[in-house]
């Protein structure tokens, strides 16, 4: 009788350990996926920040040129006739 109880306990222990191993492997897989997604997200964020800085720099350069050479306003004067 003790042998059957021992076998049942061993089977339950083996079943519990296999469930634990499956849970750990699933958790590790999810963690790797999250790290991969986080790495891609960080790359996209860095690229977006760089593009934003580039746009701001271009806007500042354009504003600096406009202050030196103001744009010709079309509505104030009629076009000149050169003949």
Secondary structure, DSSP 8 states (H G I E B T S, - for coil): -HHHHHHHHHHHHHHHHHHHHHHHHHHHHHHHHHHHHHHHHHHHHHHHHHHHHHHHHHHHHHHHHHHHS----TTTS------
